[in-house]
Every structure is written in structure tokens, then in C-alpha cells.
Amino acid sequence: MSEKIYSLLLRLFPSQFRKEYGDDALQLFRDRARDEKGLTSRLRLWFDLLADLVFSVPRQYFHAEPELVAASGQRLGAGPMFYFLGDERPRPGALALGAVFSLAALATFSALLSQGRTHHSRNASIRQFQRAAPRGASTTARPVPQASSDGNSPGTGDAETQASASPGKGHSGDSMQPAPNEAAVAHGNVDAAERQRVLDAAISNLKQHYIYPDVAQKMSETLLAHQKHGEYDTITDGDAFAHQLTTQMRDVSHDMHLELVYSQDPLPPQPTEQTPEELARYREAMRQMNCAFEKVETLPHNIGYLKLNFFPDRSVCEQTATAAMASLNNTDVLVIDLRDNRGGMPSMVALMASYLFDHPEYFYNPRENTTQESWTRSPVPENKLADKPVYVLTSSHTFSGAEQFCYDLKMLKRVTLVGETTGGGAHSGVWYRIDDHFGIGIPETKPINPYSTPDWEGTGVEPDVKVRAEDALATAVKLAQTKLQKK
């Protein structure tokens, strides 16, 4: 209910702002709502949100008008163009009063909002199709720092997208023949026949491909029960329908990488191989951002500090990683900062972990089947870090491949985790195309987890020393100094 209230409050912002930042804002709300429990924390959360609305909404309307004025001077083609420009700047007092009345109305009529549309973030499945889409094509979803997935080849696009990878394999749902009336879906209007077709295809794919058949059966039964109760009958928007089914599947599976996705624009038939031009762009982007190695330095008391914001493709960034670790080789303690790390490539995760051992160690990865590549490549020649104390900094935004790094090293008792519980995204999905506008990402791998502690899917990795993310570095430095003094 709280998420629906906040989603509706976002409508106070200009439409362009909601389009660009609405999903990000909603995900930040989810993260805080998940981590901040108890009456005091919840009251503080809502106080922060309302204060932000009071100050941010007027500012965004002040910014909106100049953009419209600038747009009015443009002309596309030979046809006439019309712009209706008005003063969109409501008084701050009116906005604050509107927010108060909105909360009161929502509290009174909450029972009537069960079918309200909720904006939601996309996981890697839709980002993978965006990268695979032919030039000129696009999807309704925009990459957001919410649920990256690991794969086997580098991605293209912005920095966050580059942290993720295109899928190791792709499937088009050839067995799911689209109905001839798909044109309506392209305009966001989903009728009963289309809902039935997408539901049947989703259930069929779950039963055929999901890694746990018993869970797949429970999800299928749950979706059919919701349909029997008429919960889908009033949904005519493709995006809302996809989100509804995704939420209900996750309620059963607790699998954040399982997702039904809707795109207003046609999806390509399947992911395509990366072109040389895309690889060249990726290499250049990695060069400009130093392969996400934001900071490598030696702190007082000879404490090495490495801030890594995602795990890039090893084939592109191995030299940068080697140089970074070599520069820290003679430090007495190592602090690895993953507080802003959203995941990335398993090959780079394993490479970074290799420096922390003097012998090969099995590195569990829930996104890949167990193979000979599932061990670290230890020992690394001339490496001196294998026996040094290591502290890893985490936050609620630490996700996916970064969580694999934390989980395995914690299970191996090799590091001390300092900070917050991580985001909780362990599994990745293979993409199955249902039709031109719907597809589903389904985790399929069955890796061997040798540890009695379940992996971090849906729960995150608990730190050894739990502090606020902003205090994690100072805490780790104090712990390191104490350890050095004891030596």
C-alpha cells in the first residue's frame, strides 16, 4: 500500500521528470521501505519523502517551462507544429496542500486502489533486448540501477548498462504463436484474448524452463487462481499486466530475476551477437571510466583502499585490474569498497577473488552451471595479498555479481563484511520471447552450492559488522588499525 501511495505522489511531478526518473525514485523508495523497519524509521521515511516533494516539485516545474519554450523553436519536417505553452508553475503552498489532501484521500479510499497502476523497474532481461534491438528500435523501459544480471559478453550503452552483460544464450518463443490481433498491444491496449495468450505462454515457459519444477507449478497455480478471481479482467495496459504477473510470480518464488516484461515498441526476435562496433564503443567507455576502478590508493597506516563500482568484462579490463591490485601489493590491510557496485561479469568477480588466496577455491555462482571455470585462478604470480586481512564495504545497493563476491568470501571466512545488508539479487534469467511485445526472463541454471547457508536471492548478504553505509569506510579503517596494532 505504501508503494502505491508513493507512486501516486510522483504524479505531482511534471510528466517529463516522471518519464526520466520515476522508476529510479520508486526503486529508492522500495530500498528504504525494505530496510527501514519499525514505527520510528517509517515515520522518518515519510517525513523525508514529503519534505522532498515540497521542495522538489516546484523546482521541477520551474525547469519544465524553459524546456518547452526551447522546443517551440524547433520544427520537424514541412508540416505545421503547434505548442500550447502555459505557466506550469503552481504555487508551493498549493502543492503542499495537494499532497496532504492526496494522502487523506488515499487513506480513505485505499480499498478502491487495488488495481492502481504501479511503475516498476526493469531487470537485465529488458536491457539485454534494448542492446540487441535494431537501430531505431526502442523499448518503453529505461535502464535503471535496480537489478543487473551477469552474462558472458560485454554490453553497450551507459555506464550502468555496461556493468551488465548480454545474455549467454537467448531463446525466442517460437512455440508460442502470437495471435493475429497484436496491433492493439502496440498501443498499450490489452484485451481479454491477449491477456489469456500471454498468461498461457508465461505458464508454459515456467513449467518448461524454471530451475525448480515444484516452484514453477506453484507459480502456475497461483496465476490461474488470480485469473479465476477476475483480477486481470480490468487490466487493459500491457505494462501494468506484465507488472502484475511479475509481482505474483515473485511472491511465490522470491526470485528477483524472474520477470514478465512488456515493451510498447516491437521486440527483436532474439538477442544478436555483439558487433565489432559495439565492442569498440564498450572498450572506449571502459577506458574513459578506468574500467569502473573509481579509486585506488593507500590510506594512512598502510591500508590499501579500492573502490570498484561494477565488475567489467575481463577480456577488456584485465590489465586495469592487474595494475590496480599490483599497486596495493605491499599494503598491510586491504579495504574493497562495493557500496555502489551493481554487479557485472562473473569472470571479473573470479579474477578479483583470485588475489585473496594462495590456492584455487571454488567460487559459487548461481548464474552459471558448475564447471572447471568455477574455481579462482589462485595463486596469482607475484601477488602478496593472499594472507592480508580484507574488509569489504557493502550497502543496500550492492547487488548481483558484487553480492556473489561478498557471499563466497564470507562463506570461505576470508573477509570481514562491513556496512548494510546487500540488495538480494542472485539468479539471472534466460530470455524467452512470447510475441512482439511480451517476453519473460527465467532463471535456468543449477549450480552446486556447497554451503549450508542459502544464497542471497531475495534476502541479501548480511554484513559481519552492521553499520550505515556512509559509516562503513571509517568503521573498516578503525577495525584495520586495531588489527595492525595487535600484530
Stockholm file with secondary structure:
# STOCKHOLM 1.0

chainA/1-487         MSEKIYSLLLRLFPSQFRKEYGDDALQLFRDRARDEKGLTSRLRLWFDLLADLVFSVPRQYFHAEPELVAASGQRLGAGPMFYFLGDERPRPGALALGAVFSLAALATFSALLSQGRTHHSRNASIRQFQRAAPRGASTTARPVPQASSDGNSPGTGDAETQASASPGKGHSGDSMQPAPNEAAVAHGNVDAAERQRVLDAAISNLKQHYIYPDVAQKMSETLLAHQKHGEYDTITDGDAFAHQLTTQMRDVSHDMHLELVYSQDPLPPQPTEQTPEELARYREAMRQMNCAFEKVETLPHNIGYLKLNFFPDRSVCEQTATAAMASLNNTDVLVIDLRDNRGGMPSMVALMASYLFDHPEYFYNPRENTTQESWTRSPVPENKLADKPVYVLTSSHTFSGAEQFCYDLKMLKRVTLVGETTGGGAHSGVWYRIDDHFGIGIPETKPINPYSTPDWEGTGVEPDVKVRAEDALATAVKLAQTKLQKK
#=GR chainA/1-487 SS CHHHHHHHHGGGSCHHHHHHHHHHHHHHHHHHHHHCCSHHHHHHHHHHHHHHHHHHHHHHHHHHHHHHHHHHTCCCSSSCCCCCCCCCCCCHHHHHHHHHHHHHHHHHSGGGGTTCCCCCCCCHHHHHHHHHSCTTCCCSCCCCTTCCCCCSEECCSSHHHHHSEECSSEEECTTSCCCTTTHHHHTTCCCHHHHHHHHHHHHHHHHHHCSCHHHHHHHHHHHHHHHHTTTTTTCCCHHHHHHHHHHHHHHHHCCTTCEEEECSSCCCSSCCCCCHHHHHHHHHHHHHTGGGEEEEEEETTTEEEEEESSBCCHHHHHHHHHHHHHHTTTCSEEEEECTTCCCBCHHHHHHHHHTTCSSCCBCCCTTSCCCGGGBCCCSCTTCCCTTSCEEEEECTTCCTHHHHHHHHHHHTTCCEEEESCCCCCCCCCEEEECSSSEEEEECCCCCCCCSSSCCCTTTCCCCSEECCGGGHHHHHHHHHHHHHHHC
#=GC SS_cons         CHHHHHHHHGGGSCHHHHHHHHHHHHHHHHHHHHHCCSHHHHHHHHHHHHHHHHHHHHHHHHHHHHHHHHHHTCCCSSSCCCCCCCCCCCCHHHHHHHHHHHHHHHHHSGGGGTTCCCCCCCCHHHHHHHHHSCTTCCCSCCCCTTCCCCCSEECCSSHHHHHSEECSSEEECTTSCCCTTTHHHHTTCCCHHHHHHHHHHHHHHHHHHCSCHHHHHHHHHHHHHHHHTTTTTTCCCHHHHHHHHHHHHHHHHCCTTCEEEECSSCCCSSCCCCCHHHHHHHHHHHHHTGGGEEEEEEETTTEEEEEESSBCCHHHHHHHHHHHHHHTTTCSEEEEECTTCCCBCHHHHHHHHHTTCSSCCBCCCTTSCCCGGGBCCCSCTTCCCTTSCEEEEECTTCCTHHHHHHHHHHHTTCCEEEESCCCCCCCCCEEEECSSSEEEEECCCCCCCCSSSCCCTTTCCCCSEECCGGGHHHHHHHHHHHHHHHC
//
